[in-house]
Amino acid sequence: MKAHILATAACLALAPFAAAPAMAQSTDRAALEWDALYFANDSTLPFHAPDFTKITPEVMEVAFEKAMAIHNGEIAAIKNNPEAPSFDNTIVALETSGRMLNRVARVFFALTGANTNDALDDIQTRISPKLTTHGDAITLDPVLFARVKAVYDNRAAMTMTPEDAALLEDTYEGMVHAGALLTAAQREQVKQLNTELSKTTTQFAQTARSAMSDQPLIVDTREELAGLSDADIKAAADLAASKGHPGKFAIALQNTTQQPLLPSLTNRATREKLFQLSFHRADGQRAVDTRMLAAKIAKLRAEKAALFGAPDWATYAMWDRMAEKPKTALDFMQQMVPALAATQRREAAMLNEAIKADGGDYEVKPWDWYRYANRIKAERYDLDQDKVMEYFQIDRVLEDGVFYAANKLYGLSFKKRSDLPVYHPDVSVYTVYDRDGSELGLFYFDPYQRPSKRGGAWMSNFVEQSHLWNTKPVIYNVLNISKAAEGEVQLVSFDNVETMFHEFGHALHGFFADQRYESLSGTAVARDFVEYPSQVNEIWATWPEVLANYAKHYKTGERIPAEMIEKIEAAGKFNQGYDFGETVTAALLDMKWAALSKEEAAAIDTPEKVDAFERKALGELGLEIDLVPPRYRTTYFNHIFSSPAGYSAGYYSYLWTQMLDQDSRKWFRDNGGLTRANGDHYRATVLSRGGTMDYFEMFRNFAGRNPDVTPMLEARGLTGGEGAE
């Protein structure tokens, strides 16, 4: 069945928007209901793109209410159909229901991720439990399920396409997983748990975001920021003034534990303050505290899993994953731990030597790690990151790099347009043309960091591809690149270059969707598969032909020297103890929370017990957690605690898909690299398949064999037990 709007909202991960200035905000109910009907039909703009001039927060809330009412009527018509249940009048009818609700949700949750405000946050708080209740009323309806089950039980006698069969199976299994086979009393318990999870995860998300955006590091003097550029210091002064601290300086937190400015700060005390502020955000040290919210979420999830007879949330949640079982994911991660731990210890010893050579009389701490790792990297590989950035101008990276690679591989072309409304002035829009010159879809690009945007980078759709509706994809990429000062050339780090290629890999997965049904289209795949195509697309960031086209000095136009790229790639294999370690630790911490039984979760009933559980869970891993803390601590682990499901019991996916990615990179290298033949093959076997088939079969169709973990271990320097030098 079509993924619930609630699930869709969690995956969209977009941001709230500033109210459109072109339209006055009305509080008249009749006027709002009229305006809300904008969502009742497809937008009249090209590709049915959202018209942001017609959308305000007040309209969104009323639109949600009207859309749910319309959806209820559609469901009632299916249930009350006097004809015997059939694939068309039940399964397809369910798939095609809720279109208005989908339109509203896609825009709303897109806007609440990339450009939020208090009004939208308030609406999200109110609407999330209503959406949960609405979704549960559908998936747990016994009359509706009886019709679905009747079609499912008769499937052997039916003639269906493979996609029809996939839709039927997903519809039936999705309802069973939601609780359709439980007793009436148990279904009511599930509804109550889902409502509480919706409320609590929304509260966690908003509280964690507040801890990040509302509590920057404040310092008194410019000297404390020694090492930062003049532009960074000016930005810090401007931020401090905006926060009510004129004459001082402020550094905003990013979503991860490590902070981008730490390596540049020469003042060790400031480095420690910035790191500790990040590490301890939302753990009660500065009033904001999400610990009991995390504990409550874990408890509710464990209770829900127990209703289904599952020993823990991880077992329940992984039902539709490629890995399928928690043990598969845990064994996969644990095999990396011994070599990773050895690498961490060896790299720490190297950093301590560098500190001593620098005249320091202390041992490395997390706030020192990247400063000295970058110094060793610069010395070992003679790599100056500031010099590297001079070859990566954002527009060239996008148009002459990301788009160029897509043209060479898949025959795509792009045309920038200025006739469509956007939700923020930083957003640009492109029409995407397919290899035959036909229009493929629309691409929105939103690159810059701002206080109204959540951290990280992501992709999603405003409009999904569907042959049933004859709709083409409208896709957006959101990033968090620090914006250059007014009048300065926008340069980006190589990390951001890779992120741009990565997120456009998601976009390609969406653009090449070739499905009849929206719920199986494009990136509607398992959590531990969806990151795979995006990671594969990163290979082209350093492919010689692509580099030669986009990596040019912003002043001279000179191509980036080959030796600099060799150094970047060599340096990329350095510091795996931290770079890889923080991700592994976060993934294992996620699994520890998801593996709690109902009784174990209930016992974590104080903030202190949350701290103790996290400490014990991390300590059991055998990694150097005091030197390499997880990429996200419990208190700001939005991936796993900010939606009813999200990446919970699924953060391992980033590692699992790296296995698929590195093995696929090997295939591309072995088969000629950047060629149309290779691109067409990958498009046909993976990128266009959506969620219509078994993922191992999909990979075998591409590579001719099952995935192999060896290329990933080699790329990470984890094949010999001692780690890579």
FENSULFEN-V5410 format. One record per pair of residues at least 6 apart in sequence whose C-alpha atoms are under 6 Angstrom apart, sorted by the first residue. I is the first residue (numbers start at 1). J is the second residue. Records with the same first field share a line. If there is no record, write none. Layout:
BEGIN
I: J ; J
END
This chain:
BEGIN
1: 95 ; 170 ; 171
2: 95 ; 519
4: 135
6: 131
9: 109
10: 643
12: 460
13: 113
14: 109 ; 110 ; 111 ; 112 ; 113 ; 114
15: 109 ; 110 ; 111 ; 112 ; 113 ; 114 ; 115 ; 116
16: 111 ; 112 ; 113 ; 114 ; 115 ; 116 ; 120
17: 111 ; 115 ; 116
19: 56
20: 53
22: 53
32: 59
36: 59 ; 63
39: 100
40: 100
42: 48
52: 421
67: 100 ; 101
71: 98
79: 144
85: 147
86: 151
106: 462
113: 453 ; 454
114: 453
115: 452 ; 453
116: 452
128: 198
129: 195 ; 198 ; 199
132: 195
139: 175
140: 180
163: 692
166: 692
197: 644
198: 644
201: 641 ; 642 ; 643
202: 642
204: 642
205: 642
208: 636
211: 281 ; 282
212: 253
216: 250 ; 251 ; 252 ; 253
217: 250 ; 251
218: 249 ; 250
219: 249
220: 248
226: 265 ; 266
227: 264 ; 265 ; 266
228: 264
236: 249 ; 250 ; 251
237: 249
239: 250
240: 248 ; 249 ; 250
255: 455
256: 631 ; 632
257: 278 ; 279 ; 631 ; 632
262: 271
263: 370 ; 371
271: 367
272: 367
275: 367
282: 288 ; 289 ; 290 ; 635
283: 289 ; 635
290: 635
291: 607 ; 635
292: 607
299: 601 ; 602
301: 313
302: 312 ; 313 ; 597 ; 598
303: 598
305: 312 ; 313 ; 316
310: 316
312: 595 ; 596 ; 597
313: 594
314: 594 ; 595 ; 649
318: 324
321: 526
339: 718 ; 721 ; 722 ; 723
341: 623
342: 722
343: 577 ; 723
344: 577
351: 372
352: 363 ; 364
365: 627
366: 627
378: 384
381: 567
389: 491 ; 492 ; 493
390: 553 ; 554
391: 551 ; 552 ; 553 ; 554
392: 491 ; 492 ; 551
393: 490 ; 491
394: 490 ; 491
396: 550
397: 550
400: 549 ; 550
401: 546 ; 550
402: 501
406: 412
407: 413
409: 674 ; 675 ; 676 ; 679
410: 676 ; 679
411: 435
412: 433 ; 434 ; 435
413: 432 ; 433
414: 431 ; 432
415: 430 ; 431
416: 429 ; 430
417: 429 ; 430
427: 445 ; 446
428: 444 ; 445
429: 443 ; 444
430: 442 ; 443
431: 442
432: 440 ; 441 ; 442
433: 439 ; 440
434: 440
441: 472 ; 473 ; 474
442: 474
443: 475 ; 476
444: 476
445: 476 ; 477
446: 478
447: 478 ; 479 ; 480 ; 481
448: 480 ; 481 ; 482 ; 483
449: 480 ; 481 ; 482
457: 478 ; 479
458: 477 ; 478
459: 476 ; 477
460: 475 ; 476
461: 474 ; 475
462: 474
463: 473 ; 474
464: 473
465: 471 ; 472 ; 473
466: 515 ; 516 ; 517 ; 518
467: 516
468: 516
473: 511
484: 490
498: 538
501: 537 ; 538
502: 534 ; 535 ; 537 ; 538
505: 533 ; 534 ; 537
506: 534
509: 522 ; 687
510: 522 ; 523
512: 687 ; 688
513: 521 ; 522 ; 688
514: 688
515: 521
520: 690 ; 691
521: 690
522: 690
523: 690
524: 691
525: 691
528: 653
531: 657
532: 657 ; 661
535: 661
536: 661
551: 559 ; 560
552: 558 ; 559 ; 560
578: 628
582: 630 ; 631
583: 631
585: 630
586: 630 ; 631
587: 651 ; 652
590: 649
591: 649
594: 649
639: 647
640: 646 ; 647 ; 648
659: 709 ; 712
662: 711 ; 712
663: 711
685: 701 ; 702
700: 706
713: 719
717: 723 ; 724
END
